[in-house]
Amino acid sequence: MENNLSLSLIPIGGVGNVTKNMYLYEYNNEILIVDCGLGFADETMLGVDLLIPDITYLKNLPAGKRIVGMALTHGHETTLGTSLHFAGFAGTISDLRHAFNGRIVKCKIKRLR
């Protein structure tokens, strides 16, 4: 009997620096987003305020793949700063460590209203 189970780790941002953290854990056809951070522009990026992960892959998922949730590992902007923008894709936002991260996101949502 052949086993077709597979696990992939796909870095969307955060590789090689400490900002824009976003990783996808893909198990068969299910995707868990871990962190959804932003980065800050430096002096060479005139007119740019924030850097966000490129979510083209998530917007164009192959047939049969689905996002099952988003987990935020801690409360820094580099890990949860863009979670509001991508939450519509992600279904349930979970917190791996404690409820503090969830409260931060809820406060961000409240401020936007």
N, C-alpha and C positions, 0 to 999 in steps of 0.2 A: 504494500500500500504506500503510495507516494504522499509525502507531506508537503502541501503547498503553502504553509504558513510562512509569512515573511514580516520582518520588522525593519523599518528604515528610519534613520535619523536625518532630517533634512534641515540644515541651518538656513534660515531666511535672513537673519541679521545677527549681529553680535560676534561674528567670527573675526578675530584679529583686533578687536577693540572692546571697550567696556560699555558700548551703547547700542541701541537698536536691537536689544536681545529679543530673538524670536526663533523658536525651534519647533519643528513638526515631528511628532512621533507617529509614524504611519504603520499600523499593524493590519495586514491584509487590506481591507477597504475602508478602515476607520482611521481618522486623523485626530490626534490630540494636539492642540496648540499649547506650547509652554512658553509663557511670557509674551508680551506684546509691547515692547518698549520703544522709546524714541531716542534720538541722538540730538546733539546740539551742534549747530554749524560753528565753524571756526572763522578766523579773520579772512581766509581766502575765499569764502563762499558768500560774496556780496549779494544781498537781497534774499538770502535763505535764512530762515529762523530755526526750523526743525528738520531733522532727518527721520524718515520713517521706513520700516521694512518694506520691501517690494513683495506685495501679496498677489502678484499676477497668477502664480500657481494655484492659490486658493480660489481666486475668482473663476478660474477655468479648469476646475477639477474634471478628471476623466470620468466618464459614466460609471456609476456604481460606487464611487468613493464619496465619503461623507465626513463632515467635521462632527465629532461627538462632544467636543467641549474645549474649554480654554482653562488652563491652570496658571495662576500667577504665583511665582515663588517668593516674592517679597515686595515691599512697598515703595521701591524707588521708581522714579519716572523712566529710567532706562529699562525697566522690566514691565511696567504697566501703563506707561504714558499714552500709548495709542490704543489701549484696550477698548475704549468707547467707540472708536472708529471701526473696529473690526468685530465687535461683539455681535453684530447682526449675522455674521457668517458662522459664528462659533456655537450657537445654541446656549448651553449652560456654561457660565463662568464659575469654575471651581477654584478653591484655594488650597494649595498643598500644605501650607504651614499653619495658618490660623485665620480667624475671621477678620483680622485687621485689614488685610488687602481688600476684602469684599466691602468693608466700610469705606475705604478710600474711593473705590470705584463708584459706590452709591452716592458719595458726596460729589464726585465729579458730574454724575448724571444730574443730580439736583441743581448744581450750579448752571448747567446748560439750559435748564427749563425756564 
